[in-house]
C-alpha cells in the first residue's frame, strides 16, 4: 500500500479547492473521507456560506461528471431518475437518463422536495441504482450525493425523516469565516472563482486510491474503542435513539479513510475520535436537541467519556 499516494491525493484536492473556498480545509478533508468511503454528505448551513461552490470545485478537481439538481416542491421522482420516452423515429420507447446518472450529484436544498422525491433519492444513495417503470438500472461509479439544506427556514420545506438522514455518511456544518478569511474572500470575488480550478486528479490515480483503501487495518483494542463509543450513545439519558450498526460501519469506514490520507495503514483511536462527531451527529435522536451544533457537542461529550486504549496500540 503506497501511503504517499494517499497523502498526496488529499493535499492536491485540499490545495485546489482552497483556491475558491477559503479557510475550510477541515471540511474539504471530511468530504474527501466520505468520497473514499463511498458515502454521501449533507451540508447543513445558512445560505451564502459556500456549500454549492465547494461541491462544484471538488467535482471539477476530480474531473468527474457532475450534475446539480435544484430541489423544489414540484420536482418529480422521474425528474431525477430519468424517464422512458417514445422515439417516433425508431418506434420504440427509450430511456433518457436523469441527473442521478452522474458521478458527483449536488442536490441543492434537499428539504424543499416532497417526501416522494426524497425517497426516490434514497434508493440511489443506498443501492447505487434506480428503478424506472419496473426496470432497475445501475448508476455510474464512483457515485456520491452531496446535499445542502438551510436549517433555519421551515416554510415550504419537508424535513428529512430520521431513516433518510441515516443514509448520509456525514452531516457537516461550514460555519462563518474568520475576519481575515472574509477579507480574502471579498478580494477574490472577481469573476467566476471556478475558473481558477483545473482537474488535477486523473482517473488512473483515482481508481488506484479507491481500490487500496480497504487495506487499512484496525486492531481489536481500537475496534473495541469504536464500539464502546457507539454503545455509549445507546445508554445516555439525553438520547432517545442511539446509533445503529449502520452508524458503526460508517464510523469504521471514515476512520479507515482518515488514517490513509494521513499516511497510516492502520487506525488509531485519534482517527475515531476525530471522525465520530461528523459521522454520528445525525444518527441520534436526542431529547430537546434539534440543531446540528447541539448534536455535535453531544457526540463530542460522549467521546470524551469513553476510555482510550493505550498509546502503543
N, C-alpha and C positions, 0 to 999 in steps of 0.2 A: 504493500500500500504506500503510494507516494504522497506523503503528507504535505510536502511542499506545494504540490498542485492544489491542494485544498486551501491552504493559506493564501496562495497567490490568487486563487479564484475569488475568495472573499475580498481581498484588498482591491482587486481590479474593479469589482462591482461597486464596493463602497465608495471608492475614489471617483468613479464615473458618475454615479447617481448623485453624489455630493456636489457635483458641479451645478446642479439646479435645486437641490434640497439641502439647505444649509443647517448644520448642527444636529442632524438626525441619524448619525452613524449607527447608533444602537438599534434604532428602529429598522434601518436598512438591513442590518445584520440579522434581525429577527425574521424578516421576510426571506432572506437567503436560507435560514434554517428551515423555515416552513416549506420552501420550494424543494430543498434537498430531501425533505421528509415526505414529499408527496401530499402535503397538506394545503389547506385554504386559510385565508386570513380575513378577519373582519376588522376594518379600520374604523374606529368609532370616535368621532370628534366633531366639533362645530365646523361650519363651512369656512373655507378660506385658509385652512391650515396646511394645504399642500398634499392632501391624500391622493387626489387624482394624478397630480403631477409626478409624485413619487412612483406610482404604479406604472405610468407611461414610460418614465425614464428607466425603470427596472426592466420592462419588456424589451425596450429598444437596446439596452445594454446586452441582453442575452440573444438578440437578433432572432426572436421567436415571433410567430404570427400573433397579433394582438387584436382584440375586439373590445369595444366599450358598449355597454347596454345601460341606457338611462331608464331606471325602473319608475313607472308611473302606474296609477290605479287602473288604467285601461289597457295595460300590457297583458297580452295573452300568452299562455304557455307555448303555443306554436310560433310566437314571435321570437322566442329564444332558442327553441329546439330545431325548428325547421318545419316545412310543410311539403306535402305531395301535391303537385300541380299538374294539370293536364296539358301536355305538349301537343298542340294541334298539328305540328309538322310530322311528328312520329306517330301520333295517335295513341300514345301511352302516357301513363302517369309517371312523373319523375320526381325524385326527392330533391328539394332545394335546401341545402344545409343552413341552419341558423347560426347566430354568432357564437353559440357554445362550441362549434366545431373550430376551435382555435386553441392555441397552447396557453396563452395568458388571457383571461377574461376579466374585465373590470365591470362589476355590477354597481352602478352608482345609485346611492340612496335606496338600498335594497328593501328597506322597510316601507317604501311607498307603493310597492306592488301588492296585489291581493294574495291571500294565502294560497290560492290555486296556482298562481305563477311561481310563488316562492317554493312550493312543494315540487314543482317540475324541475327547479334548480337543484333540489335535494338529491334526486336520483343521479344527476350528472356529477355532483360533488362526491357522493359516496361510492357509486358503482362505476364511475368513469364511462357512462353510457347514457343514451337517451332512447325513449320509446315513442315512436310516432306511428299512428294508425296500426298499432299492434305489432310493429316491426322494431326490433332492438338494433341500434347501431352504436358501435364503439367510438369513443371520442379520440381525438389525436393526442398522442402522448409526447412529452410530458404535458399534464393538464393542471392548471391552477386557477382558482377563482379568488379574486381579491375584491371584497365587497366594502362599500362605505355606507355609513349611516350617521345621521345627525341625532345625538341623544337628547337634545333639548326640545326640538319640535315634536309635538304629538298630534297636531291637527292634520288629518288626511294621511295618517300613517297606519300601518298594520304591524305591530310589534312581532318580532320573530319568536315563535314558541321555543321553549327550552330544548325540545328534541332537535330542532333545526340549528339552534345555537351550538349544540354539541357537535355538529358536523364540521364546524370551523376548527381548525387546528389551533389557531391563536386568536385572541382579541387584543388589539393594540390601540393605544392612545398616543397621538403625536405630541400634544401639548404645545403651549406657546413657546416661541423662540426667546432667547435672552435679548437684552437690549443691543448688544454688539452684533448678534446674529441677525437681528431685524434690520439693522443699518446696512449690512451686507446684502440682505435680500432686496431691499429697496434699490440699492445701487445696481444690482444685477437684473432688475426687472425692466429690461430693454429688449424689445422684440420677443421672439419665441424662445424661451430658455431651452427647449428640447433640441434646438438647432446645435447646441453645444455637446449633444450626446451622440456618440458613434457606437455601433456594435463592436464589442471588444472580446466577446466570448464566442469561439467557433463551436460548431455542433459536435465535432470530434472531442473537444475538451469537455463539453457538457455531458456527453454520453459516458465518457470515462469517469467523471466525477460521480454521476448518478449510479453507476454500476459498482463503484468501490465503497460507497457509504456504509453498506451492510457489514463491512469487515471490522468496524469499530466494536470493541468488546466491552463487557461490564462484569466486574467481579460480584460474587454472591453478596458480600457485605454492602456493596454500593447499591445493588438491586434491593436489598432489604431496606436501605435508607429511602429509596424511591417509594416503595410500597408503604412504608411507615407514614410518609407524608400524605399519601392518598388516603390511607386509613384514618388519619387524624381528621380529615375533612368530614368523615362519616360519623365522628364521635363528638364533634363540637356542638354545644347547646345552641350557639348562634346560627347553625346551619341546619336547615330543614332537610335538604337533599344533598348528599356528598357526591364526590367524583365517582363516575362509573369506571369499569375496566377499560372502556374505550379511552378514557382520560389517562389511565395508567400507561397504555400503549403509546399515546401521543407524547406523554412526558418522556418516555424512554427514547422515542424516535428523535425528539427535539434535542435531548441531551447528547445523543449519538452524533447528530449533525453539528451541534455546537462544539463538541470535542474535536471533531475532524477539522473544522475551519479554524480552530485554534491550535492545530499542529499536534494532536494526540490521537492515537488509535485505540484509546481506552477512555471510559467515562470516569470522572472523579466527582465526588459529592458537590463540588462547587458548580459543576455543569448543571446538575439537577436543581440546585438552589437558585441558580440564575434563571433557568427556564420555567420553573414552576409557576410563578405569578402570571405570566403571559399565557401559559398553556391551560391553567386551571381556573382562572378568574371567572370565566363564563360558564363553567361546568358545575357550579354550585348554586344552590338556591338558599339565600340567607334571609333571616328574619329582619325586615325593615331596611334591607340594603338593595338598592336598585342600580346605583351608578357604578361605572367601571372603576372609578377611583377607590370607592369603598371596598369593592370586591378585591382589587389588587392589594390593598392594605391588609385585608383579612387573610388572604393567602400568604402574604409575607410574614404575618404574625404567626401563622401555623407553622411555616417552615422554620422559624426561629426556635420553636418549642421542641422540634424533633432532634434527637441526639445525632450528631455527625460521626461517621466512622473514623477510625484512626487515620492520621495523615499519611501513613505509609501504605494505605490501601491503594 
